[in-house]
Amino acid sequence: MSALKTIVGTRGYLSLALVFMTNSLLEASWIIYIPSIMEKFSIGAGLMGSAIFFKAVGAFLGMPFTPPLINRIGEGKFTFITSLLFCCSIPLIVVAPSYTILCIIFFVAGMLGGMMDIGMNALVSKKEEEDGVYIMSAAHGFWSVGGMVGALTASFLALSLDDAFIHIAILASLLILMTLIFSKYYRQIHTVYETTKFQFSKINKSIIILSFICLIIMMGEGIIADWSTLFLKEVSLAPERFLGLGYAGFAFAMALGRFNMDWISQKYGSRKLIIAGMITSIIGTALVLQSSTYIAIAGFCIMGLGFSGIVPELFRLSGRLKSLTPAEGMTIVAGLGYAGFLIGPVLFGWVAESRSLVSSFLLYACIVIISFLIFLAYKPSTSKTG
């Protein structure tokens, strides 16, 4: 946990980690109100899913504009501005006066959240390069912790305050205050890169492979978030009190892993860590496919541990590619990752409906194995070793 100690013991690094936590706390704050939003507009799961889809579309479409904006105003100021705007956008979700306005708010919030995501990862990449530290995985660990804390406290606050807008507005206000206090440690960071227009010729094998791996891993995160509970219920025949343990174990293992992956990356390199993570996730998926409830839950935990270091390392590698600026590399990798997170649950839900849940998880295991073999056969060329 040396990276965690480094972050907690250095205000500059802590300020970056808190940006990650801000992002996930806000994301976790509104989800509990999905049933009340559906009741408010008298819509079903299909139309609610379509509205949330606009959030993913906004994130995806906002990413191409991010690298030139970061180059113009700097990683620090860009992250600061998008953080504040994202904090302001999330409370509006629960007070949307119509379904159409709700979709627009989701689109804007998704765009701001996606741009903030690129900015904060570019910041960490820059600080790693400048200071010779490894904190990327630990920073993502703060994102995982923020999501868990947000989910656990949302129900309590919702019951205590009995007003969705007040609950989220209070949280957003506190996060805005925290951002104003801690942003002084990173607002001035501004790396000037050559201001050439992005060209598709810059896209090479390295960025394609990194993006493909990110798509597959984040696809798995989406599948587990959406389908782990149903899998435990229908396939493992788990008691009702155990149904949430699959995703809870996955999220906990992911957070725990991310706080320990930086020193492993520093010692063994990103490539070896990604390979080990993919092998671990394949083993975890094999365990999930067993009929035993306890083995399946253990499998979800092992998958979380395997996943924990992969996406941060992909971001780290994409920020070091020779042919792209860090913001450009991360934009492409994160964009495909978001696409996987969005498309994965839908595609594998269709497989589960037409075949079975076991078939959908088995298909995912096969895709992970294929992506593992692809990554094993090719070494992305970066400006630094690792």
C-alpha positions as semicolon CSV with decimal commas, in nm:
position;residue;x (nm);y (nm);z (nm)
1;M;0,000;0,000;0,000
2;S;0,296;0,231;-0,056
3;A;0,107;0,422;-0,326
4;L;-0,182;0,481;-0,085
5;K;0,062;0,612;0,176
6;T;0,221;0,836;-0,087
7;I;-0,117;0,981;-0,181
8;V;-0,242;1,031;0,174
9;G;0,089;1,178;0,286
10;T;0,120;1,431;0,001
11;R;-0,148;1,696;-0,042
12;G;-0,073;1,739;-0,411
13;Y;-0,133;1,370;-0,481
14;L;-0,429;1,357;-0,242
15;S;-0,593;1,642;-0,432
16;L;-0,580;1,431;-0,751
17;A;-0,721;1,123;-0,577
18;L;-1,008;1,331;-0,439
19;V;-1,104;1,428;-0,794
20;F;-1,150;1,057;-0,869
21;M;-1,358;1,017;-0,553
22;T;-1,569;1,320;-0,644
23;N;-1,653;1,167;-0,980
24;S;-1,768;0,833;-0,838
25;L;-1,952;0,978;-0,537
26;L;-2,166;1,184;-0,772
27;E;-2,225;0,888;-1,002
28;A;-2,343;0,677;-0,709
29;S;-2,569;0,947;-0,561
30;W;-2,855;0,946;-0,814
31;I;-2,886;0,574;-0,894
32;I;-3,102;0,504;-0,588
33;Y;-3,366;0,737;-0,731
34;I;-3,415;0,546;-1,057
35;P;-3,744;0,386;-0,934
36;S;-3,884;0,725;-0,828
37;I;-3,781;0,881;-1,162
38;M;-3,958;0,599;-1,345
39;E;-4,269;0,652;-1,132
40;K;-4,256;1,029;-1,184
41;F;-4,267;0,999;-1,563
42;S;-4,471;0,676;-1,570
43;I;-4,208;0,495;-1,774
44;G;-4,078;0,141;-1,773
45;A;-3,728;-0,001;-1,760
46;G;-3,691;0,029;-2,137
47;L;-3,748;0,406;-2,153
48;M;-3,539;0,457;-1,839
49;G;-3,258;0,263;-2,000
50;S;-3,291;0,478;-2,311
51;A;-3,260;0,793;-2,099
52;I;-2,948;0,662;-1,927
53;F;-2,816;0,572;-2,270
54;F;-2,797;0,947;-2,344
55;K;-2,551;0,979;-2,056
56;A;-2,317;0,729;-2,217
57;V;-2,360;0,895;-2,557
58;G;-2,273;1,232;-2,406
59;A;-1,957;1,089;-2,248
60;F;-1,854;0,926;-2,573
61;L;-1,920;1,231;-2,793
62;G;-1,753;1,473;-2,553
63;M;-1,421;1,294;-2,554
64;P;-1,295;1,404;-2,900
65;F;-1,316;1,768;-2,787
66;T;-1,114;1,702;-2,473
67;P;-0,750;1,683;-2,599
68;P;-0,752;2,025;-2,775
69;L;-0,921;2,188;-2,475
70;I;-0,668;2,035;-2,237
71;N;-0,386;2,154;-2,461
72;R;-0,530;2,505;-2,464
73;I;-0,607;2,561;-2,095
74;G;-0,402;2,287;-1,926
75;E;-0,478;1,959;-1,753
76;G;-0,523;2,124;-1,412
77;K;-0,761;2,404;-1,505
78;F;-0,959;2,176;-1,738
79;T;-1,010;1,918;-1,462
80;F;-1,105;2,191;-1,214
81;I;-1,368;2,342;-1,447
82;T;-1,523;2,011;-1,554
83;S;-1,534;1,896;-1,190
84;L;-1,735;2,202;-1,087
85;L;-1,970;2,173;-1,385
86;F;-2,021;1,800;-1,326
87;C;-2,110;1,871;-0,961
88;C;-2,370;2,122;-1,080
89;S;-2,524;1,891;-1,341
90;I;-2,596;1,576;-1,137
91;P;-2,859;1,727;-0,897
92;L;-3,063;1,835;-1,201
93;I;-3,135;1,471;-1,288
94;V;-3,389;1,431;-1,007
95;V;-3,573;1,759;-1,079
96;A;-3,612;1,726;-1,456
97;P;-3,965;1,848;-1,543
98;S;-4,011;1,616;-1,842
99;Y;-3,871;1,302;-1,996
100;T;-3,716;1,499;-2,283
101;I;-3,538;1,735;-2,041
102;L;-3,420;1,431;-1,843
103;C;-3,254;1,289;-2,156
104;I;-3,087;1,626;-2,223
105;I;-2,959;1,648;-1,866
106;F;-2,823;1,293;-1,888
107;F;-2,646;1,384;-2,213
108;V;-2,484;1,697;-2,063
109;A;-2,391;1,522;-1,737
110;G;-2,242;1,233;-1,934
111;M;-2,037;1,469;-2,150
112;L;-1,903;1,659;-1,847
113;G;-1,830;1,335;-1,659
114;G;-1,646;1,184;-1,955
115;M;-1,436;1,498;-2,007
116;M;-1,361;1,514;-1,635
117;D;-1,251;1,150;-1,652
118;I;-0,996;1,223;-1,924
119;G;-0,871;1,533;-1,744
120;M;-0,812;1,364;-1,410
121;N;-0,634;1,067;-1,569
122;A;-0,416;1,302;-1,775
123;L;-0,327;1,485;-1,454
124;V;-0,217;1,167;-1,280
125;S;-0,019;1,059;-1,587
126;K;0,160;1,395;-1,590
127;K;0,245;1,381;-1,219
128;E;0,373;1,026;-1,253
129;E;0,602;1,136;-1,534
130;E;0,721;1,451;-1,357
131;D;0,776;1,304;-1,011
132;G;0,871;0,948;-1,097
133;V;0,590;0,801;-0,884
134;Y;0,334;0,527;-0,943
135;I;-0,011;0,637;-0,820
136;M;-0,247;0,566;-1,111
137;S;-0,398;0,245;-0,969
138;A;-0,434;0,396;-0,621
139;A;-0,611;0,699;-0,771
140;H;-0,855;0,459;-0,940
141;G;-0,885;0,289;-0,601
142;F;-1,022;0,616;-0,464
143;W;-1,278;0,607;-0,747
144;S;-1,385;0,258;-0,640
145;V;-1,406;0,362;-0,275
146;G;-1,608;0,669;-0,369
147;G;-1,858;0,451;-0,552
148;M;-1,893;0,214;-0,257
149;V;-1,928;0,496;-0,003
150;G;-2,176;0,676;-0,227
151;A;-2,390;0,365;-0,270
152;L;-2,383;0,278;0,101
153;T;-2,466;0,629;0,223
154;A;-2,722;0,716;-0,046
155;S;-2,998;0,505;0,109
156;F;-2,939;0,647;0,457
157;L;-2,934;1,007;0,338
158;A;-3,236;0,953;0,115
159;L;-3,441;0,823;0,407
160;S;-3,316;1,096;0,643
161;L;-3,372;1,392;0,411
162;D;-3,677;1,260;0,223
163;D;-3,591;1,485;-0,072
164;A;-3,380;1,367;-0,363
165;F;-3,269;1,711;-0,475
166;I;-3,166;1,824;-0,125
167;H;-2,968;1,504;-0,074
168;I;-2,773;1,532;-0,400
169;A;-2,741;1,912;-0,379
170;I;-2,587;1,890;-0,032
171;L;-2,342;1,626;-0,151
172;A;-2,256;1,828;-0,463
173;S;-2,206;2,145;-0,255
174;L;-1,967;1,967;-0,021
175;L;-1,774;1,828;-0,317
176;I;-1,760;2,173;-0,479
177;L;-1,619;2,314;-0,155
178;M;-1,362;2,034;-0,140
179;T;-1,269;2,099;-0,504
180;L;-1,219;2,471;-0,439
181;I;-0,995;2,394;-0,141
182;F;-0,778;2,122;-0,298
183;S;-0,764;2,241;-0,659
184;K;-0,489;2,488;-0,571
185;Y;-0,250;2,193;-0,578
186;Y;-0,318;2,104;-0,942
187;R;-0,486;2,400;-1,119
188;Q;-0,155;2,539;-1,242
189;I;-0,047;2,217;-1,419
190;H;-0,033;2,280;-1,793
191;T;0,167;2,075;-2,039
192;V;0,200;2,235;-2,382
193;Y;0,207;1,985;-2,667
194;E;0,257;2,047;-3,036
195;T;-0,071;2,197;-3,159
196;T;-0,120;1,978;-3,462
197;K;-0,463;1,862;-3,569
198;F;-0,536;1,505;-3,473
199;Q;-0,488;1,267;-3,765
200;F;-0,609;0,909;-3,795
201;S;-0,259;0,820;-3,912
202;K;-0,156;0,853;-3,547
203;I;-0,366;0,548;-3,464
204;N;-0,135;0,248;-3,463
205;K;-0,131;-0,111;-3,340
206;S;-0,042;-0,008;-2,986
207;I;-0,342;0,217;-2,931
208;I;-0,575;-0,029;-3,106
209;I;-0,467;-0,314;-2,878
210;L;-0,486;-0,103;-2,561
211;S;-0,831;0,025;-2,660
212;F;-0,956;-0,325;-2,741
213;I;-0,840;-0,461;-2,404
214;C;-1,005;-0,165;-2,226
215;L;-1,329;-0,229;-2,416
216;I;-1,332;-0,596;-2,310
217;I;-1,249;-0,530;-1,943
218;M;-1,499;-0,247;-1,901
219;M;-1,754;-0,460;-2,082
220;G;-1,702;-0,715;-1,805
221;E;-1,746;-0,447;-1,537
222;G;-2,080;-0,352;-1,691
223;I;-2,192;-0,715;-1,719
224;I;-2,111;-0,788;-1,354
225;A;-2,278;-0,467;-1,235
226;D;-2,599;-0,549;-1,423
227;W;-2,618;-0,929;-1,422
228;S;-2,432;-1,065;-1,116
229;T;-2,740;-1,045;-0,892
230;L;-2,961;-1,227;-1,143
231;F;-2,687;-1,485;-1,204
232;L;-2,664;-1,569;-0,834
233;K;-3,043;-1,592;-0,811
234;E;-3,119;-1,801;-1,119
235;V;-2,801;-2,001;-1,177
236;S;-2,643;-2,039;-0,833
237;L;-2,984;-2,044;-0,658
238;A;-2,842;-1,820;-0,387
239;P;-3,055;-1,716;-0,089
240;E;-3,195;-1,363;-0,120
241;R;-2,959;-1,229;0,148
242;F;-2,662;-1,332;-0,070
243;L;-2,778;-1,179;-0,398
244;G;-2,585;-0,854;-0,357
245;L;-2,263;-1,020;-0,245
246;G;-2,145;-1,094;-0,599
247;Y;-2,110;-0,731;-0,703
248;A;-2,017;-0,616;-0,352
249;G;-1,732;-0,867;-0,343
250;F;-1,626;-0,769;-0,693
251;A;-1,619;-0,397;-0,604
252;F;-1,438;-0,454;-0,274
253;A;-1,172;-0,673;-0,435
254;M;-1,126;-0,417;-0,712
255;A;-1,075;-0,133;-0,462
256;L;-0,838;-0,342;-0,250
257;G;-0,640;-0,446;-0,556
258;R;-0,606;-0,094;-0,691
259;F;-0,447;0,026;-0,367
260;N;-0,175;-0,237;-0,412
261;M;-0,114;-0,242;-0,788
262;D;0,114;0,059;-0,825
263;W;0,415;-0,095;-0,652
264;I;0,356;-0,416;-0,850
265;S;0,352;-0,214;-1,172
266;Q;0,667;-0,030;-1,068
267;K;0,847;-0,356;-0,990
268;Y;0,726;-0,579;-1,274
269;G;0,593;-0,338;-1,537
270;S;0,250;-0,265;-1,682
271;R;0,262;-0,545;-1,937
272;K;0,320;-0,824;-1,683
273;L;0,057;-0,678;-1,453
274;I;-0,206;-0,671;-1,730
275;I;-0,121;-1,030;-1,830
276;A;-0,149;-1,147;-1,468
277;G;-0,475;-0,956;-1,426
278;M;-0,630;-1,115;-1,733
279;I;-0,527;-1,465;-1,623
280;T;-0,677;-1,396;-1,279
281;S;-1,002;-1,269;-1,431
282;I;-1,029;-1,579;-1,651
283;I;-0,989;-1,801;-1,343
284;G;-1,252;-1,592;-1,162
285;T;-1,496;-1,627;-1,452
286;A;-1,445;-2,006;-1,451
287;L;-1,534;-2,013;-1,081
288;V;-1,842;-1,797;-1,137
289;L;-1,968;-2,059;-1,384
290;Q;-1,979;-2,321;-1,108
291;S;-2,317;-2,396;-0,955
292;S;-2,215;-2,337;-0,593
293;T;-2,320;-2,000;-0,452
294;Y;-2,007;-1,963;-0,242
295;I;-1,774;-2,054;-0,529
296;A;-1,955;-1,812;-0,760
297;I;-1,923;-1,527;-0,508
298;A;-1,553;-1,611;-0,467
299;G;-1,528;-1,604;-0,846
300;F;-1,672;-1,253;-0,861
301;C;-1,418;-1,144;-0,597
302;I;-1,131;-1,296;-0,797
303;M;-1,259;-1,126;-1,113
304;G;-1,257;-0,794;-0,927
305;L;-0,900;-0,854;-0,815
306;G;-0,797;-0,942;-1,170
307;F;-0,974;-0,642;-1,321
308;S;-0,843;-0,400;-1,059
309;G;-0,508;-0,320;-1,215
310;I;-0,587;-0,358;-1,585
311;V;-0,772;-0,034;-1,671
312;P;-0,534;0,192;-1,470
313;E;-0,239;0,028;-1,645
314;L;-0,403;0,072;-1,985
315;F;-0,444;0,441;-1,904
316;R;-0,084;0,457;-1,789
317;L;0,041;0,296;-2,110
318;S;-0,184;0,510;-2,332
319;G;-0,038;0,820;-2,168
320;R;0,312;0,710;-2,269
321;L;0,262;0,623;-2,634
322;K;0,517;0,786;-2,864
323;S;0,275;0,889;-3,140
324;L;0,005;1,051;-2,923
325;T;-0,020;1,307;-2,645
326;P;-0,139;1,165;-2,310
327;A;-0,482;1,325;-2,354
328;E;-0,518;1,184;-2,707
329;G;-0,415;0,834;-2,602
330;M;-0,644;0,832;-2,299
331;T;-0,934;0,972;-2,501
332;I;-0,920;0,682;-2,747
333;V;-0,874;0,414;-2,479
334;A;-1,138;0,559;-2,245
335;G;-1,381;0,613;-2,533
336;L;-1,369;0,247;-2,634
337;G;-1,386;0,149;-2,267
338;Y;-1,706;0,348;-2,219
339;A;-1,846;0,186;-2,533
340;G;-1,776;-0,158;-2,385
341;F;-1,933;-0,063;-2,052
342;L;-2,243;0,055;-2,239
343;I;-2,276;-0,218;-2,502
344;G;-2,163;-0,517;-2,294
345;P;-2,467;-0,556;-2,065
346;V;-2,704;-0,512;-2,361
347;L;-2,529;-0,767;-2,586
348;F;-2,480;-1,024;-2,315
349;G;-2,832;-0,963;-2,186
350;W;-2,955;-1,062;-2,530
351;V;-2,738;-1,375;-2,519
352;A;-2,876;-1,455;-2,172
353;E;-3,234;-1,414;-2,296
354;S;-3,189;-1,617;-2,614
355;R;-2,964;-1,882;-2,459
356;S;-2,886;-1,860;-2,087
357;L;-2,694;-1,658;-1,830
358;V;-2,433;-1,933;-1,820
359;S;-2,388;-1,898;-2,198
360;S;-2,339;-1,521;-2,168
361;F;-2,067;-1,554;-1,901
362;L;-1,906;-1,840;-2,094
363;L;-1,899;-1,624;-2,407
364;Y;-1,739;-1,342;-2,211
365;A;-1,472;-1,579;-2,079
366;C;-1,391;-1,680;-2,438
367;I;-1,359;-1,314;-2,543
368;V;-1,125;-1,243;-2,251
369;I;-0,909;-1,541;-2,351
370;I;-0,890;-1,412;-2,710
371;S;-0,797;-1,060;-2,595
372;F;-0,538;-1,213;-2,360
373;L;-0,375;-1,401;-2,648
374;I;-0,372;-1,085;-2,861
375;F;-0,207;-0,882;-2,585
376;L;0,038;-1,163;-2,517
377;A;0,152;-1,161;-2,880
378;Y;0,216;-0,789;-2,907
379;K;0,405;-0,539;-2,691
380;P;0,278;-0,179;-2,717
381;S;0,561;0,069;-2,789
382;T;0,576;0,346;-2,531
383;S;0,807;0,637;-2,467
384;K;0,904;0,479;-2,137
385;T;0,966;0,126;-2,029
386;G;0,696;-0,060;-1,841
